[in-house]
Amino acid sequence: MKILVINPGATSTKIAVFEDKNKVIQETLQHSVEELDKYKSVMDQKDMRAKAILDFLSKNSLKIEDLDAIAARGGILPPVEGGTYLVDENMVDYLVNRTKVQHASNLAAVIGYELASGASKNIPVYITDPVSVDEMIPEARLSGIKDIERKSLSHISNMRAVGIRIAEELGKKFNELNMVIAHLGSGISVAPFEKGRMIDVNNANDEGPFSVERTGELPVGDVVKLAYSGEYTKDQMKRMFIGKGGLVAYLGTNDLREAFRMAESDPKALEVIEAMAYQIAQEIGAMCVSLKGKVDAIVLTGGMAYSERFVEMIRSYIYKFGPIFVVPGEMEMEALAYGALRVLIGEELPKVWRDER
């Protein structure tokens, strides 16, 4: 079974081709901040990213008709249970026209569906464990304002995949352990998994630590003042929070490696990096509390986990909370491909998403 995996991030589109469980090709198509600034919304990037994917296939002597399925990163749908879903017109319409959050993950299913629709044979498109998987406990939902409920939006696909891997290394099943897993990418998700269930998580768009390009949680009073200052439009404010926050706001780069190079001659740059590590450690500590201190493993994953220096900054705060495991990068591509493969070979039935408004 030949499966194309599409995984858009804020500044890149990760592409891979699997034959059954074997990854044959993988490439990260980078999109510069200047290139992305040309588009008013994330969904406006669709055609640009689709063309890059077709160019990738052509470069590798492949065409859409060679595929048995497309596995796409799940976008921000209303809360759903985990599993593999068939992408259809209803889901695409929601992601294009009705989703309440602008996020790069919304692009994957839409691009995959349009690519498959243009093929000369029927090619199914699937998403597995989308961003909006929601298994939060009731007490985690209350925000403190009656009309605002905390949302479960996370890098669930990679976090669950690395959690399963660490459990296997420990000779256990994922649903036998309590873990705090931190995905450290362009967005940061930190979640407590109680016996395999994600009982809480910071919304990586507007909660938790700041990241390379997102502000994370902000002093709400100052945000209100800024919003009513008359200096910014609603869209400009949103762009400040996602895309132009974090390291980009302070240092003008969304690359941690570049930030460390700047820190060699600029103490302020080092202070910003240390502040990001400090906030990540704080969030991990908070999620240990969610597990009532019963933590079998703390796992650091995502792109920033490649930096040993940055990992050590975080470790210096949390080393007493539980055993720490580092899985640099991500296993999202494998998780998406394996989800589609399970359906293709009949091990699992695909779920059909319905907008339950």
C-alpha positions as CSV (number, residue, x, y, z in Angstrom):
1,M,0.0,0.0,0.0
2,K,1.5,3.3,-1.1
3,I,0.4,6.2,1.2
4,L,1.2,9.9,0.8
5,V,1.4,11.8,4.2
6,I,0.7,15.5,4.3
7,N,1.6,17.4,7.5
8,P,1.5,21.2,7.3
9,G,3.1,23.2,10.0
10,A,3.2,27.0,10.6
11,T,6.3,27.5,8.4
12,S,6.8,24.1,6.6
13,T,4.9,21.3,5.0
14,K,6.2,17.8,5.8
15,I,5.7,15.2,3.1
16,A,6.4,11.5,3.1
17,V,5.6,8.4,1.0
18,F,5.2,5.1,2.8
19,E,4.9,1.6,1.4
20,D,3.0,-0.2,4.1
21,K,5.0,0.6,7.3
22,N,8.2,1.5,5.4
23,K,9.0,5.2,4.9
24,V,10.4,5.5,1.4
25,I,10.8,9.2,1.1
26,Q,10.4,12.2,3.4
27,E,11.1,15.8,2.9
28,T,10.3,19.1,4.7
29,L,9.2,21.8,2.4
30,Q,10.2,25.1,4.1
31,H,8.1,28.3,3.7
32,S,9.8,31.5,4.7
33,V,8.1,34.2,6.9
34,E,8.3,36.5,3.9
35,E,6.6,34.0,1.6
36,L,3.8,33.4,4.1
37,D,3.3,37.1,4.8
38,K,1.8,37.4,1.2
39,Y,-1.3,35.5,2.4
40,K,-4.1,37.1,4.5
41,S,-5.2,33.8,6.0
42,V,-3.8,30.3,6.5
43,M,-6.3,28.8,4.1
44,D,-5.1,31.2,1.4
45,Q,-1.8,29.2,1.4
46,K,-3.6,26.1,0.1
47,D,-2.7,26.4,-3.6
48,M,0.9,27.4,-2.9
49,R,1.4,24.4,-0.7
50,A,-0.4,22.0,-3.0
51,K,1.8,23.0,-5.9
52,A,4.9,22.3,-3.7
53,I,3.5,18.8,-2.9
54,L,2.9,18.1,-6.6
55,D,6.5,19.3,-7.4
56,F,7.8,16.9,-4.7
57,L,6.0,14.0,-6.2
58,S,7.1,14.8,-9.7
59,K,10.7,15.2,-8.5
60,N,10.4,11.6,-7.1
61,S,8.8,10.2,-10.3
62,L,5.4,9.8,-8.7
63,K,1.9,11.0,-9.5
64,I,-1.3,11.0,-7.5
65,E,-2.6,7.9,-9.3
66,D,0.3,5.9,-7.9
67,L,-1.2,6.2,-4.4
68,D,-3.5,3.9,-2.5
69,A,-4.4,6.6,0.0
70,I,-3.5,10.0,1.4
71,A,-3.0,10.4,5.1
72,A,-3.5,14.0,6.2
73,R,-2.8,15.8,9.5
74,G,-6.2,16.4,11.2
75,G,-7.3,20.0,11.4
76,I,-9.2,21.9,14.1
77,L,-12.6,20.3,14.0
78,P,-15.1,20.4,16.9
79,P,-14.1,18.0,19.7
80,V,-13.8,14.4,18.6
81,E,-12.7,11.1,20.0
82,G,-9.4,9.6,18.8
83,G,-9.3,7.4,15.7
84,T,-9.0,7.5,11.9
85,Y,-11.6,9.5,10.0
86,L,-12.5,9.5,6.2
87,V,-12.2,13.0,4.7
88,D,-15.3,14.0,2.8
89,E,-17.0,17.1,1.5
90,N,-18.6,17.9,4.8
91,M,-15.3,17.9,6.7
92,V,-13.6,20.0,3.9
93,D,-16.4,22.5,4.0
94,Y,-16.1,22.9,7.7
95,L,-12.3,23.4,7.6
96,V,-12.5,25.9,4.8
97,N,-15.5,27.9,5.8
98,R,-16.5,27.2,9.4
99,T,-13.6,26.4,11.6
100,K,-13.2,28.9,14.4
101,V,-9.4,28.7,14.6
102,Q,-6.9,29.6,11.8
103,H,-4.2,26.9,12.0
104,A,-1.9,25.2,9.5
105,S,-3.3,21.8,10.3
106,N,-6.6,22.8,8.7
107,L,-4.8,22.8,5.3
108,A,-3.9,19.1,5.2
109,A,-7.3,17.4,4.7
110,V,-8.3,20.1,2.3
111,I,-5.2,19.8,0.1
112,G,-5.4,16.0,0.3
113,Y,-9.0,15.9,-0.7
114,E,-8.5,18.3,-3.7
115,L,-5.4,16.3,-4.9
116,A,-7.4,13.0,-4.7
117,S,-10.4,14.6,-6.4
118,G,-8.3,15.4,-9.4
119,A,-7.0,11.8,-9.8
120,S,-8.3,9.3,-12.4
121,K,-9.1,6.7,-9.7
122,N,-10.7,6.8,-6.3
123,I,-8.1,7.6,-3.7
124,P,-9.4,7.8,-0.1
125,V,-8.1,10.5,2.2
126,Y,-7.9,10.0,6.0
127,I,-7.0,11.9,9.1
128,T,-5.9,10.2,12.4
129,D,-6.1,11.7,15.9
130,P,-6.8,15.2,14.7
131,V,-5.7,18.3,16.7
132,S,-9.1,18.6,18.3
133,V,-9.1,15.1,20.0
134,D,-10.8,15.9,23.3
135,E,-10.5,13.6,26.4
136,M,-10.2,16.3,29.0
137,I,-11.7,15.8,32.5
138,P,-14.5,18.2,33.4
139,E,-12.6,20.2,35.9
140,A,-9.9,21.0,33.2
141,R,-12.5,22.8,31.0
142,L,-13.4,25.7,33.3
143,S,-11.5,28.9,32.5
144,G,-12.8,31.2,35.2
145,I,-15.1,33.0,32.8
146,K,-18.5,31.4,32.4
147,D,-18.8,32.1,28.6
148,I,-15.2,30.8,27.8
149,E,-14.4,27.1,28.0
150,R,-10.8,25.8,27.7
151,K,-10.3,23.8,24.5
152,S,-8.4,20.6,23.8
153,L,-6.2,21.5,20.9
154,S,-2.8,19.8,20.7
155,H,-0.1,17.9,18.8
156,I,-1.9,14.7,19.9
157,S,-0.8,12.5,17.0
158,N,2.9,12.9,17.8
159,M,2.5,12.9,21.5
160,R,0.5,9.6,21.5
161,A,3.0,8.0,19.1
162,V,6.0,8.9,21.2
163,G,4.1,7.8,24.3
164,I,3.5,4.4,22.9
165,R,7.2,4.2,21.9
166,I,8.4,5.0,25.4
167,A,5.9,2.6,27.0
168,E,7.3,-0.2,24.7
169,E,10.9,0.7,25.8
170,L,9.7,0.4,29.4
171,G,8.1,-3.0,28.7
172,K,4.6,-1.6,29.3
173,K,1.5,-0.6,27.4
174,F,0.7,3.0,26.9
175,N,-2.6,2.7,28.8
176,E,-0.7,1.3,31.9
177,L,1.4,4.4,32.5
178,N,1.1,8.0,33.6
179,M,3.1,10.4,31.4
180,V,3.6,14.1,30.9
181,I,4.5,14.6,27.2
182,A,5.7,18.0,25.9
183,H,5.8,18.6,22.1
184,L,8.2,21.4,21.5
185,G,7.7,22.7,18.0
186,S,6.5,26.0,16.4
187,G,3.6,25.5,18.8
188,I,4.1,23.8,22.2
189,S,1.7,21.3,23.7
190,V,2.2,19.8,27.1
191,A,-0.3,17.1,28.3
192,P,-0.7,14.7,31.1
193,F,-1.7,11.2,29.9
194,E,-3.4,9.2,32.7
195,K,-3.4,5.5,31.6
196,G,-3.3,6.6,28.0
197,R,-6.0,9.2,28.3
198,M,-5.1,12.9,27.6
199,I,-6.9,14.4,30.6
200,D,-5.7,18.0,30.1
201,V,-3.6,20.0,27.7
202,N,-2.7,23.6,27.1
203,N,-4.2,25.0,23.9
204,A,-1.0,25.6,21.9
205,N,-2.5,28.6,20.2
206,D,-3.2,30.7,23.2
207,E,-2.2,29.0,26.5
208,G,1.0,27.7,28.1
209,P,4.6,28.8,27.3
210,F,5.7,31.0,24.4
211,S,7.3,29.2,21.5
212,V,9.5,30.2,18.6
213,E,6.6,32.1,17.0
214,R,3.6,32.0,19.4
215,T,3.0,34.1,22.5
216,G,1.4,31.4,24.6
217,E,-0.5,32.7,27.6
218,L,-0.6,36.5,28.1
219,P,-1.6,39.0,30.8
220,V,-5.2,39.3,29.9
221,G,-5.6,42.9,31.1
222,D,-2.8,44.1,28.9
223,V,-4.2,42.2,26.0
224,V,-7.5,44.1,26.4
225,K,-5.7,47.4,26.5
226,L,-3.8,46.6,23.4
227,A,-6.9,45.4,21.6
228,Y,-8.8,48.6,22.4
229,S,-5.8,50.9,21.7
230,G,-6.9,51.5,18.1
231,E,-3.4,50.7,16.9
232,Y,-4.2,47.2,15.6
233,T,-6.9,45.4,13.7
234,K,-8.3,42.1,14.8
235,D,-6.3,40.2,12.2
236,Q,-3.1,42.1,13.2
237,M,-3.6,41.1,16.8
238,K,-4.1,37.5,15.8
239,R,-1.0,37.5,13.8
240,M,0.9,38.9,16.8
241,F,-0.2,35.9,18.8
242,I,0.5,33.2,16.2
243,G,3.3,33.7,13.7
244,K,4.9,36.9,15.1
245,G,5.1,36.1,18.8
246,G,7.7,34.3,20.9
247,L,11.3,34.2,19.5
248,V,10.1,36.1,16.4
249,A,8.9,39.0,18.5
250,Y,12.0,39.2,20.6
251,L,14.8,38.1,18.2
252,G,13.3,38.2,14.7
253,T,13.8,34.5,14.0
254,N,11.7,31.3,14.4
255,D,14.8,29.1,14.4
256,L,16.1,28.1,17.8
257,R,19.5,27.3,16.3
258,E,19.8,30.8,15.0
259,A,18.7,32.2,18.4
260,F,21.6,30.3,20.1
261,R,24.0,31.7,17.5
262,M,22.7,35.2,18.4
263,A,23.1,34.4,22.1
264,E,26.9,34.0,21.6
265,S,27.2,37.7,21.3
266,D,24.0,39.0,22.7
267,P,23.1,38.3,26.4
268,K,19.5,39.4,25.7
269,A,19.0,36.6,23.2
270,L,20.2,34.0,25.8
271,E,17.7,35.5,28.3
272,V,14.8,35.0,25.9
273,I,15.8,31.4,25.2
274,E,16.1,30.7,29.0
275,A,12.7,32.3,29.5
276,M,11.1,30.0,27.0
277,A,12.7,26.9,28.7
278,Y,11.5,28.3,32.1
279,Q,7.9,28.6,30.9
280,I,8.0,25.1,29.3
281,A,9.3,23.6,32.6
282,Q,6.5,25.4,34.5
283,E,3.9,23.9,32.2
284,I,5.4,20.4,32.7
285,G,5.2,20.9,36.4
286,A,1.6,22.0,36.2
287,M,0.7,18.8,34.3
288,C,2.5,16.7,36.9
289,V,0.0,18.2,39.4
290,S,-2.8,17.0,37.1
291,L,-1.5,13.4,37.6
292,K,-1.3,14.1,41.4
293,G,2.4,13.6,41.3
294,K,2.2,10.0,40.0
295,V,4.4,10.3,37.0
296,D,6.0,7.3,35.3
297,A,7.7,9.3,32.6
298,I,8.2,12.8,31.3
299,V,8.8,12.9,27.5
300,L,10.3,15.8,25.5
301,T,9.7,15.6,21.8
302,G,9.4,17.8,18.8
303,G,12.0,19.8,16.8
304,M,13.4,21.8,19.7
305,A,14.2,18.6,21.5
306,Y,17.1,18.1,19.1
307,S,18.9,20.9,21.0
308,E,20.8,19.2,23.8
309,R,21.5,22.6,25.4
310,F,17.9,23.6,25.4
311,V,16.8,20.2,26.8
312,E,19.3,20.6,29.6
313,M,17.8,24.0,30.4
314,I,14.4,22.4,30.8
315,R,15.8,19.4,32.6
316,S,17.4,21.5,35.3
317,Y,13.9,22.5,36.5
318,I,12.0,19.2,36.3
319,Y,14.5,16.4,37.0
320,K,13.0,15.6,40.3
321,F,9.5,15.2,38.9
322,G,10.0,11.8,37.2
323,P,12.3,9.9,34.7
324,I,12.9,12.1,31.6
325,F,13.0,10.7,28.1
326,V,13.9,12.7,25.0
327,V,12.5,11.7,21.5
328,P,13.8,14.5,19.2
329,G,11.7,15.3,16.1
330,E,8.3,13.7,15.8
331,M,6.6,10.5,14.8
332,E,3.5,12.2,13.4
333,M,4.2,11.0,9.9
334,E,4.3,7.4,11.0
335,A,1.2,7.8,13.2
336,L,-0.7,9.2,10.2
337,A,0.5,6.6,7.7
338,Y,-0.2,3.7,10.2
339,G,-3.7,5.0,10.8
340,A,-4.5,5.0,7.1
341,L,-2.8,1.6,6.7
342,R,-4.9,0.0,9.4
343,V,-8.0,1.1,7.5
344,L,-6.7,0.0,4.1
345,I,-5.9,-3.6,5.3
346,G,-9.1,-3.9,7.3
347,E,-7.7,-3.8,10.8
348,E,-9.8,-0.8,11.7
349,L,-13.0,0.8,10.3
350,P,-12.8,4.4,9.4
351,K,-15.0,6.8,11.3
352,V,-17.2,9.3,9.5
353,W,-17.2,12.8,10.9
354,R,-20.4,14.7,11.5
355,D,-20.8,18.3,12.5
356,E,-23.0,17.9,15.6
357,R,-24.0,21.6,15.8
